[in-house]
């Protein structure tokens, strides 16, 4: 039995995976969506740092004593997911990054892309503010889906985005899939492009935007299922 552990990106919680989780369970998998500290229903908990989110993931897998885990990270959560993956590689069968940031030891989630406005907002308020409806234009989402995301989003704890990653192993040594959402850029870049040079990692493209768990949940579930069933 495969155990999928699903971690959403910035501003989102476990709820973001509802449709994907339902599809995977129909396919016979156990599915464990995870909300990181400070987000969604976990707002108001002590302010987390980057390593808090790593510990959230490791602790959940260990608490449930999960084996044969497919660990899935979307967007921002690729950074803590990648760190958690190398720490508990013996429990994993596969890692999947969904249009995600890939951690680099000593660098933050905001490293490598223009982020001055985000850093200023974090300095001012302690949080990375959620996106507005206009920010989701051109990402393959319906108006209803955009409203759902905007209404469900919560401010993202700022330190988790600006504190450095701590990698204790080589992600390239793990079996993995990188899903690139083509409406958000045609090719993986930066650390993601470097990771895909490993012959243990596969690139899969989706013809949709950065939030495929909303825009194409059935197709995303199919790709996740095939990541562990393909010969």
C-alpha positions in Angstrom: 0.0 0.0 0.0 1.4 3.4 -1.0 1.1 6.3 1.4 0.9 9.7 -0.2 1.9 12.6 2.0 0.7 15.8 0.3 2.1 19.2 1.3 0.6 22.4 -0.4 2.5 25.6 -1.1 2.4 29.0 0.4 -0.9 30.3 1.9 -2.6 26.9 1.6 -3.4 24.0 3.9 -4.4 20.3 3.6 -7.7 21.4 2.2 -6.1 22.3 -1.1 -5.6 18.6 -1.8 -9.3 17.5 -1.3 -10.0 16.5 -4.9 -6.6 15.0 -5.6 -6.8 13.0 -2.3 -10.2 11.7 -3.2 -9.0 10.5 -6.6 -6.0 8.8 -5.1 -8.1 7.0 -2.4 -10.4 5.7 -5.2 -7.2 4.2 -6.7 -6.5 2.3 -3.5 -3.9 4.5 -1.9 -3.7 5.9 1.6 -3.5 9.7 1.5 -2.3 12.1 4.2 -2.6 15.8 3.3 -0.7 17.9 5.7 -1.1 21.5 6.9 2.1 23.2 7.9 2.4 25.2 11.1 0.9 28.7 10.9 -1.3 28.1 8.0 -5.0 27.4 7.5 -6.4 25.7 10.6 -3.0 26.0 12.2 -3.0 29.8 12.3 -2.1 31.3 15.6 0.4 28.6 16.6 3.8 29.8 17.6 5.5 31.5 14.7 7.4 28.9 12.7 10.8 29.1 11.0 12.0 27.1 8.0 13.0 24.1 10.1 9.6 24.0 11.8 8.0 23.1 8.5 10.6 20.5 7.9 9.9 19.0 11.3 6.1 19.1 10.6 6.6 16.7 7.7 9.1 14.4 9.4 7.1 14.3 12.5 3.8 13.4 10.7 5.5 10.5 8.8 7.1 9.2 12.0 3.9 9.7 14.1 1.9 7.6 11.7 4.9 5.2 11.2 4.5 5.4 7.4 6.5 3.4 5.0 6.5 3.2 1.2 5.8 7.0 1.2 5.4 9.1 -1.8 6.2 12.6 -0.5 4.6 15.4 -2.6 5.5 19.1 -2.4 3.8 21.9 -4.3 5.4 25.3 -4.9 7.0 26.8 -1.7 6.7 23.4 0.1 9.2 21.9 -2.2 11.8 23.5 0.1 10.8 21.8 3.4 9.7 18.6 1.5 13.1 18.3 -0.1 14.9 18.7 3.3 12.5 16.2 4.9 13.0 13.7 2.1 16.8 13.4 2.5 16.3 13.0 6.3 13.9 10.0 6.0 14.9 8.5 2.7 14.5 5.0 4.1 10.8 5.6 4.5 10.3 6.9 0.9 9.7 5.2 -2.4 9.4 8.5 -4.4 9.5 12.3 -4.2 7.3 14.5 -6.3 7.7 18.2 -6.8 4.6 19.9 -8.3 5.9 23.0 -10.0 7.9 23.4 -6.8 10.9 25.2 -5.5 13.8 22.8 -4.9 15.9 23.4 -1.8 19.6 24.4 -2.0 21.7 24.1 1.1 22.1 27.5 2.7 19.6 29.3 0.5 16.1 30.4 1.3 12.8 29.7 -0.6 13.0 33.2 -2.0 16.6 32.9 -3.3 17.0 33.0 -7.1 14.0 35.0 -8.1 13.0 38.7 -7.8 11.5 39.0 -4.3 12.2 42.5 -3.0 8.5 43.3 -2.5 7.9 40.0 -0.7 10.9 40.5 1.6 9.7 44.1 2.4 6.3 42.8 3.3 7.7 40.1 5.5 9.9 42.7 7.3 6.9 44.9 7.8 4.4 42.4 9.0 6.1 39.1 9.6 4.0 37.5 6.9 4.1 36.8 3.1 0.7 38.2 2.1 -1.7 36.0 0.1 -2.2 36.6 -3.6 -5.2 38.5 -4.9 -7.7 37.2 -7.5 -5.9 39.1 -10.3 -2.6 37.2 -9.6 -4.3 34.0 -10.7 -5.1 35.2 -14.2 -3.8 33.1 -17.0 -3.3 30.0 -14.8 -6.0 27.8 -16.3 -8.4 28.4 -13.4 -12.1 29.1 -13.5 -13.5 32.1 -11.6 -15.0 29.7 -9.1 -11.7 28.0 -8.5 -9.9 31.4 -8.0 -12.5 32.4 -5.5 -12.0 29.2 -3.6 -8.2 29.7 -3.5 -8.4 33.3 -2.4 -11.0 32.7 0.3 -9.0 29.7 1.6 -5.6 31.4 1.7 -4.0 32.6 4.9 -0.9 34.8 5.4 2.2 32.7 5.1 4.7 32.8 8.0 7.5 35.0 6.8 10.5 33.4 8.4 9.8 30.1 6.6 10.4 31.8 3.3 13.6 33.7 4.2 15.5 31.3 6.4 18.1 29.0 4.8 17.5 25.4 3.9 19.6 22.7 5.6 20.2 19.7 3.3 21.7 16.6 4.9 21.8 14.6 1.8 21.6 14.6 -2.0 18.1 14.8 -3.5 19.5 13.5 -6.8 20.1 10.1 -5.2 16.4 9.7 -4.5 13.8 8.5 -7.0 11.6 11.4 -8.1 9.3 13.2 -10.5 9.2 16.9 -11.2 5.9 18.1 -12.6 6.2 21.3 -14.6 3.1 23.4 -15.2 3.5 25.0 -18.6 1.3 28.0 -18.1 3.8 29.1 -15.3 6.9 28.8 -17.5 7.9 26.3 -20.2 10.9 24.7 -18.5 12.2 24.0 -14.9 14.8 26.5 -13.8 17.5 26.9 -11.2 17.8 24.0 -8.7 15.0 22.2 -10.4 16.8 22.1 -13.7 20.0 20.8 -11.9 18.0 18.1 -10.1 16.6 16.8 -13.4 20.1 16.0 -14.6 20.0 13.0 -12.3 18.9 9.8 -14.0 16.8 9.0 -11.0 14.4 12.0 -11.7 11.8 12.3 -14.4 10.2 15.4 -15.9 6.4 15.4 -16.5 4.7 18.4 -18.1 1.1 19.5 -17.4 -0.7 21.8 -19.7 -2.1 24.0 -16.9 -1.1 26.6 -14.4 0.7 26.7 -11.1 -2.2 25.3 -9.1 -3.0 21.9 -10.8 -4.7 20.5 -7.7 -7.5 23.0 -8.4 -7.3 23.3 -12.2 -6.7 19.6 -13.1 -7.0 17.5 -10.0 -7.9 14.3 -11.8 -4.9 14.6 -14.2 -2.6 15.4 -11.3 -3.9 12.4 -9.4 -3.3 10.2 -12.4 0.3 11.4 -12.7 0.9 10.8 -9.0 -0.5 7.3 -9.3 1.6 6.5 -12.3 4.8 7.8 -10.5 4.6 4.7 -8.3 2.9 2.2 -10.6 4.9 2.7 -13.8 7.4 -0.1 -14.5 
